[in-house]
């Protein structure tokens, strides 16, 4: 009996081995590589020149004390409180007053006003008499000189008195307001406050000379900032220097940024993308799907479960996308995931179809 078993055992093992071998061979022939595809639709693509820099305000002014006097910080009618950092102010609005009674008295403003009135009345009288022949031309000119001198004397006194009221030079926001104790005397040339207007911001940009033909006045610029990454702010090229720096091989330009929503602040570090070229209704694919080889660039498309390698030529490209000039056509099913292990004519299994909008 044992001999019978031993004689059948090799035969059974051989049959089992052949069966397993056949099953494994069938499994290998049925292996399909899972991929995700995207149907190619016409899109637009833009090429940008990217740079970074710090923005600064289009207007700023630091107001100093031109005269000495007692410090009086005024109240902001909008808040009912004393002016403070961040308050919006209007052009000509009095922010700080300086008081000095002795100085004001020495200006003799009221006396100079009365003297101007007398000189004006006398000039009118002399003109009337001159027309009637009652006075000489010399007497008329002397009256004119007296009037002019009185006028200048009064106006200069007004100018000096106006220096006691320190006003906002333009519409803006108070960004610096050094502290002074109310009622103390401050001297001349002390910094009193600083105002900025940043509805319009500027940024200096230095670009490589190769971009000089691509940059033009009023060219659109997209501005982003890490703090407001979800919002794209629109700017434009405001100035371009025609000179290339011999040391750095760069040229300077100035960006003007519309900051009407106050999303940016002077001093912020931003990214600027200058739109240099744009094409519409063209074939655009994700840049990461392109495989670069010595003989060119290739991508994979899928049709009837078979992946086909396509050699392409490309055009415009940006950080995420690239334009395809030849090698693909509309409605081709492009492999966007799983292409790394593919070879030409590989069998594939489509596990996901990505919508055009997801890439767009």
Secondary structure, DSSP 8 states (H G I E B T S, - for coil): -HHHHHHHHHHHHHHHHHHHHHHHHHHHHH--EEEEEEE--EEEEEEEEEEEEE-EEEEEEEEE-SS-EEEEE-EETTTTEE--TT-EE-TT-EEEEEE-HHHHHHHTHHHHHHHHHHHHHHHHHHHHHHHHTSS-HHHHHHHHHHHHHHHHHHHHHHHHHHTTEEE-SSSEEEEE-----TT-EE-TT-EEEEEEEEEEEEEEEEEEGGGGGG--TT-EEEEE-GGGTT--EEEEEEEEEEEE-TTT-EEEEEEEEE-TT--S-TT-EEEEEEEEEEEEEEEEEEGGG-EEETTEEEEEEEETTEEEEEEEEEEEE-SSEEEEEES--TT-EEEEESGGG--TT-BEEEEEEE-HHHH-
